[in-house]
């Protein structure tokens, strides 16, 4: 019986160790993501703005945020709507109109010392073969790129840095509020499991004492 009690205690200790450790947090990156309109919604672009050549009537979105990869990258906080953005710009035979949504993100996304500008929209009227980068440059200079052609800043924001890695602690501060399980706290399953172990341990001790009487 003592062996059984010891085994239960060791199991409980292991469960508590796992509970205290919590899930590992991967570091994220702070950068401008590039989005394309698709049926009234946003789709993460599979190429950069320097090579994308949108057609007349397209909507391009840019969002600054902290994320691990394209799978959890934040979308622009305004839905793509070409008519609402470019409806007041008359078409030209030798040009195309590209609606742009430029979302600098939240204070939590901002590098230390920077304040994100307000979300803005603009209608770029550029030559027919212009890229998304050229359309963006026509309405939101200055743009800043690094040596790998990664878009680092739009209209001067942020002041410095480019795709910088963010610590797990800082990334957690920038993430939206979530449940205890998502924040690394104990999940209901773990708590229930530990409660069951405690109950079994208590029952074993009670049974051992009863037999000694």
C-alpha positions as a Markdown table, in Angstrom:
| # | Residue | x | y | z |
|---|---|---|---|---|
| 1 | Unk | 0.0 | 0.0 | 0.0 |
| 2 | Unk | 2.8 | 2.4 | 0.8 |
| 3 | Unk | 4.2 | 1.7 | -2.7 |
| 4 | Unk | 0.9 | 2.7 | -4.2 |
| 5 | Unk | 0.7 | 5.8 | -2.2 |
| 6 | Unk | 4.3 | 6.8 | -3.2 |
| 7 | Unk | 3.4 | 6.2 | -6.9 |
| 8 | Unk | 0.4 | 8.5 | -6.6 |
| 9 | Unk | 2.5 | 11.2 | -5.0 |
| 10 | Unk | 5.1 | 11.0 | -7.7 |
| 11 | Unk | 2.4 | 11.2 | -10.4 |
| 12 | Unk | 1.0 | 14.3 | -8.7 |
| 13 | Unk | 4.4 | 15.9 | -8.5 |
| 14 | Unk | 5.0 | 15.3 | -12.2 |
| 15 | Unk | 1.6 | 16.8 | -13.1 |
| 16 | Unk | 2.3 | 19.9 | -11.0 |
| 17 | Unk | 5.7 | 20.3 | -12.7 |
| 18 | Unk | 4.1 | 20.2 | -16.1 |
| 19 | Unk | 1.4 | 22.7 | -14.9 |
| 20 | Unk | 4.1 | 25.1 | -13.7 |
| 21 | Unk | 6.1 | 24.9 | -16.9 |
| 22 | Unk | 3.2 | 25.8 | -19.2 |
| 23 | Unk | 3.5 | 25.8 | -23.0 |
| 24 | Unk | 6.6 | 27.3 | -24.6 |
| 25 | Unk | 6.1 | 30.6 | -26.4 |
| 26 | Unk | 7.7 | 31.1 | -29.7 |
| 27 | Unk | 9.1 | 34.5 | -30.5 |
| 28 | Unk | 7.3 | 36.7 | -33.0 |
| 29 | Unk | 8.3 | 39.4 | -35.4 |
| 30 | Unk | 7.2 | 43.0 | -35.9 |
| 31 | Unk | 6.6 | 43.9 | -39.5 |
| 32 | Unk | 4.3 | 45.3 | -42.3 |
| 33 | Unk | 2.2 | 42.5 | -43.8 |
| 34 | Unk | 0.8 | 42.8 | -47.3 |
| 35 | Unk | -2.8 | 41.9 | -48.2 |
| 36 | Unk | -5.0 | 41.6 | -51.3 |
| 37 | Unk | -8.7 | 42.0 | -51.7 |
| 38 | Unk | -10.7 | 38.8 | -52.5 |
| 39 | Unk | -14.4 | 38.9 | -52.6 |
| 40 | Unk | -14.8 | 41.6 | -50.0 |
| 41 | Unk | -12.3 | 40.0 | -47.6 |
| 42 | Unk | -8.5 | 40.1 | -47.1 |
| 43 | Unk | -6.1 | 37.4 | -48.4 |
| 44 | Unk | -2.4 | 37.3 | -47.3 |
| 45 | Unk | -0.3 | 38.1 | -50.4 |
| 46 | Unk | 2.0 | 35.4 | -51.7 |
| 47 | Unk | 4.4 | 37.9 | -53.1 |
| 48 | Unk | 5.7 | 41.2 | -52.1 |
| 49 | Unk | 4.4 | 44.6 | -53.1 |
| 50 | Unk | 7.6 | 45.2 | -55.2 |
| 51 | Unk | 6.6 | 42.5 | -57.7 |
| 52 | Unk | 2.8 | 42.4 | -57.4 |
| 53 | Unk | 1.0 | 44.2 | -60.3 |
| 54 | Unk | -2.6 | 44.7 | -59.3 |
| 55 | Unk | -5.3 | 45.3 | -61.9 |
| 56 | Unk | -7.5 | 48.4 | -62.0 |
| 57 | Unk | -10.1 | 48.2 | -59.3 |
| 58 | Unk | -8.0 | 46.2 | -56.9 |
| 59 | Unk | -7.6 | 46.9 | -53.1 |
| 60 | Unk | -4.3 | 46.5 | -51.4 |
| 61 | Unk | -3.9 | 46.4 | -47.6 |
| 62 | Unk | -0.9 | 46.9 | -45.4 |
| 63 | Unk | -0.9 | 46.1 | -41.7 |
| 64 | Unk | 1.8 | 46.6 | -39.1 |
| 65 | Unk | 1.7 | 44.1 | -36.2 |
| 66 | Unk | 3.5 | 41.5 | -34.2 |
| 67 | Unk | 3.0 | 37.9 | -35.3 |
| 68 | Unk | 4.9 | 34.6 | -35.6 |
| 69 | Unk | 4.1 | 34.0 | -39.3 |
| 70 | Unk | 1.5 | 34.6 | -42.0 |
| 71 | Unk | -0.9 | 32.1 | -40.4 |
| 72 | Unk | -1.5 | 34.4 | -37.4 |
| 73 | Unk | -0.7 | 37.8 | -39.0 |
| 74 | Unk | -3.3 | 40.5 | -38.2 |
| 75 | Unk | -5.4 | 41.8 | -41.1 |
| 76 | Unk | -6.1 | 45.5 | -41.8 |
| 77 | Unk | -8.9 | 46.6 | -39.6 |
| 78 | Unk | -11.0 | 48.0 | -42.5 |
| 79 | Unk | -12.6 | 45.8 | -45.0 |
| 80 | Unk | -11.6 | 46.2 | -48.7 |
| 81 | Unk | -14.1 | 48.4 | -50.5 |
| 82 | Unk | -12.8 | 49.9 | -53.8 |
| 83 | Unk | -15.9 | 52.0 | -54.4 |
| 84 | Unk | -15.8 | 53.6 | -51.0 |
| 85 | Unk | -12.1 | 54.5 | -51.4 |
| 86 | Unk | -11.8 | 55.3 | -55.1 |
| 87 | Unk | -15.3 | 56.2 | -56.1 |
| 88 | Unk | -14.5 | 59.9 | -56.1 |
| 89 | Unk | -11.5 | 59.5 | -58.4 |
| 90 | Unk | -12.4 | 59.6 | -62.1 |
| 91 | Unk | -10.8 | 56.8 | -64.3 |
| 92 | Unk | -8.2 | 57.6 | -66.9 |
| 93 | Unk | -7.5 | 55.7 | -70.1 |
| 94 | Unk | -3.8 | 55.5 | -69.5 |
| 95 | Unk | -3.9 | 54.8 | -65.8 |
| 96 | Unk | -5.3 | 52.4 | -63.2 |
| 97 | Unk | -6.8 | 53.1 | -59.8 |
| 98 | Unk | -5.7 | 51.0 | -56.7 |
| 99 | Unk | -7.4 | 51.5 | -53.4 |
| 100 | Unk | -5.1 | 51.3 | -50.4 |
| 101 | Unk | -5.8 | 50.6 | -46.7 |
| 102 | Unk | -2.8 | 51.4 | -44.5 |
| 103 | Unk | -3.2 | 50.2 | -41.0 |
| 104 | Unk | -0.3 | 51.0 | -38.6 |
| 105 | Unk | -1.6 | 48.8 | -35.9 |
| 106 | Unk | -2.1 | 49.4 | -32.2 |
| 107 | Unk | 0.1 | 50.8 | -29.4 |
| 108 | Unk | 0.8 | 47.2 | -28.3 |
| 109 | Unk | 2.3 | 46.5 | -31.8 |
| 110 | Unk | 4.4 | 49.7 | -31.8 |
| 111 | Unk | 8.2 | 49.7 | -31.1 |
| 112 | Unk | 9.2 | 51.4 | -27.9 |
| 113 | Unk | 9.1 | 55.2 | -28.4 |
| 114 | Unk | 6.8 | 55.1 | -31.4 |
| 115 | Unk | 3.1 | 56.0 | -31.7 |
| 116 | Unk | 1.2 | 54.3 | -34.6 |
| 117 | Unk | -0.4 | 56.8 | -37.0 |
| 118 | Unk | -4.2 | 56.4 | -37.5 |
| 119 | Unk | -5.5 | 54.0 | -40.0 |
| 120 | Unk | -5.8 | 55.7 | -43.4 |
| 121 | Unk | -7.1 | 54.9 | -46.9 |
| 122 | Unk | -6.1 | 56.4 | -50.2 |
| 123 | Unk | -6.8 | 56.0 | -53.9 |
| 124 | Unk | -3.6 | 55.7 | -56.0 |
| 125 | Unk | -3.9 | 56.5 | -59.7 |
| 126 | Unk | -0.8 | 55.1 | -61.4 |
| 127 | Unk | 0.3 | 53.9 | -64.8 |
| 128 | Unk | -1.1 | 50.6 | -66.1 |
| 129 | Unk | 2.0 | 48.4 | -65.3 |
| 130 | Unk | 2.7 | 49.9 | -61.9 |
| 131 | Unk | 3.4 | 47.6 | -58.9 |
| 132 | Unk | 1.7 | 47.7 | -55.6 |
| 133 | Unk | 4.9 | 49.3 | -54.1 |
| 134 | Unk | 4.7 | 52.1 | -56.7 |
| 135 | Unk | 1.0 | 52.6 | -55.9 |
| 136 | Unk | 1.9 | 52.8 | -52.2 |
| 137 | Unk | 4.8 | 55.2 | -52.8 |
| 138 | Unk | 2.5 | 57.6 | -54.7 |
| 139 | Unk | 0.4 | 58.2 | -51.6 |
| 140 | Unk | 2.4 | 57.3 | -48.5 |
| 141 | Unk | 6.0 | 58.4 | -48.9 |
| 142 | Unk | 8.6 | 57.9 | -47.5 |
| 143 | Unk | 8.9 | 54.2 | -47.8 |
| 144 | Unk | 11.9 | 52.3 | -46.3 |
| 145 | Unk | 13.2 | 48.9 | -47.4 |
| 146 | Unk | 16.1 | 46.8 | -46.2 |
| 147 | Unk | 18.7 | 45.1 | -48.4 |
| 148 | Unk | 16.4 | 42.1 | -48.9 |
| 149 | Unk | 13.7 | 44.4 | -50.3 |
| 150 | Unk | 11.5 | 43.8 | -47.2 |
| 151 | Unk | 9.2 | 46.8 | -46.6 |
| 152 | Unk | 10.3 | 48.3 | -43.3 |
| 153 | Unk | 8.4 | 51.6 | -43.0 |
| 154 | Unk | 5.4 | 53.3 | -44.6 |
| 155 | Unk | 5.2 | 57.1 | -44.4 |
| 156 | Unk | 8.1 | 57.0 | -42.1 |
| 157 | Unk | 6.6 | 54.5 | -39.6 |
| 158 | Unk | 8.2 | 52.9 | -37.7 |
| 159 | Unk | 11.2 | 55.2 | -37.3 |
| 160 | Unk | 13.7 | 52.3 | -37.2 |
| 161 | Unk | 13.9 | 48.6 | -37.3 |
| 162 | Unk | 12.8 | 46.0 | -39.9 |
| 163 | Unk | 11.2 | 42.7 | -39.2 |
| 164 | Unk | 12.6 | 42.8 | -35.7 |
| 165 | Unk | 12.2 | 39.7 | -33.5 |
| 166 | Unk | 10.1 | 40.3 | -30.4 |
| 167 | Unk | 10.6 | 38.5 | -27.1 |
| 168 | Unk | 7.9 | 36.0 | -25.9 |
| 169 | Unk | 7.1 | 38.4 | -23.0 |
| 170 | Unk | 6.6 | 41.4 | -25.3 |
| 171 | Unk | 4.6 | 39.3 | -27.8 |
| 172 | Unk | 2.3 | 38.2 | -25.0 |
| 173 | Unk | 1.6 | 41.9 | -24.0 |
| 174 | Unk | 0.7 | 42.7 | -27.6 |
| 175 | Unk | -1.6 | 39.7 | -28.0 |
| 176 | Unk | -5.4 | 40.1 | -27.5 |
| 177 | Unk | -6.9 | 39.0 | -24.2 |
| 178 | Unk | -7.6 | 35.3 | -24.2 |
| 179 | Unk | -8.5 | 32.4 | -21.9 |
| 180 | Unk | -6.3 | 31.0 | -19.2 |
| 181 | Unk | -5.4 | 28.1 | -21.3 |
| 182 | Unk | -4.2 | 30.3 | -24.2 |
| 183 | Unk | -2.3 | 32.6 | -21.8 |
| 184 | Unk | -0.3 | 29.6 | -20.4 |
| 185 | Unk | -2.4 | 29.1 | -17.4 |
| 186 | Unk | -3.8 | 25.7 | -16.3 |
| 187 | Unk | -6.3 | 24.1 | -18.6 |
| 188 | Unk | -9.5 | 22.6 | -17.3 |
| 189 | Unk | -8.3 | 19.1 | -18.2 |
| 190 | Unk | -5.1 | 19.5 | -16.2 |
| 191 | Unk | -6.9 | 20.8 | -13.2 |
| 192 | Unk | -9.4 | 18.0 | -13.4 |
| 193 | Unk | -6.6 | 15.4 | -13.7 |
| 194 | Unk | -4.8 | 16.7 | -10.7 |
| 195 | Unk | -8.1 | 16.8 | -8.7 |
| 196 | Unk | -8.6 | 13.1 | -9.6 |
| 197 | Unk | -5.0 | 12.2 | -8.5 |
| 198 | Unk | -5.6 | 14.0 | -5.2 |
| 199 | Unk | -8.8 | 12.1 | -4.7 |
| 200 | Unk | -7.2 | 8.8 | -5.4 |
| 201 | Unk | -4.3 | 9.6 | -3.1 |
| 202 | Unk | -6.7 | 10.6 | -0.3 |
| 203 | Unk | -8.7 | 7.4 | -0.8 |
| 204 | Unk | -5.5 | 5.2 | -0.6 |
| 205 | Unk | -4.4 | 6.9 | 2.6 |
| 206 | Unk | -7.8 | 6.5 | 4.2 |
| 207 | Unk | -7.9 | 2.8 | 3.2 |
| 208 | Unk | -4.4 | 2.2 | 4.6 |
| 209 | Unk | -5.4 | 3.7 | 7.9 |
| 210 | Unk | -8.6 | 1.7 | 8.1 |
| 211 | Unk | -6.8 | -1.6 | 7.6 |
| 212 | Unk | -4.4 | -0.8 | 10.5 |
| 213 | Unk | -7.3 | -0.3 | 12.9 |
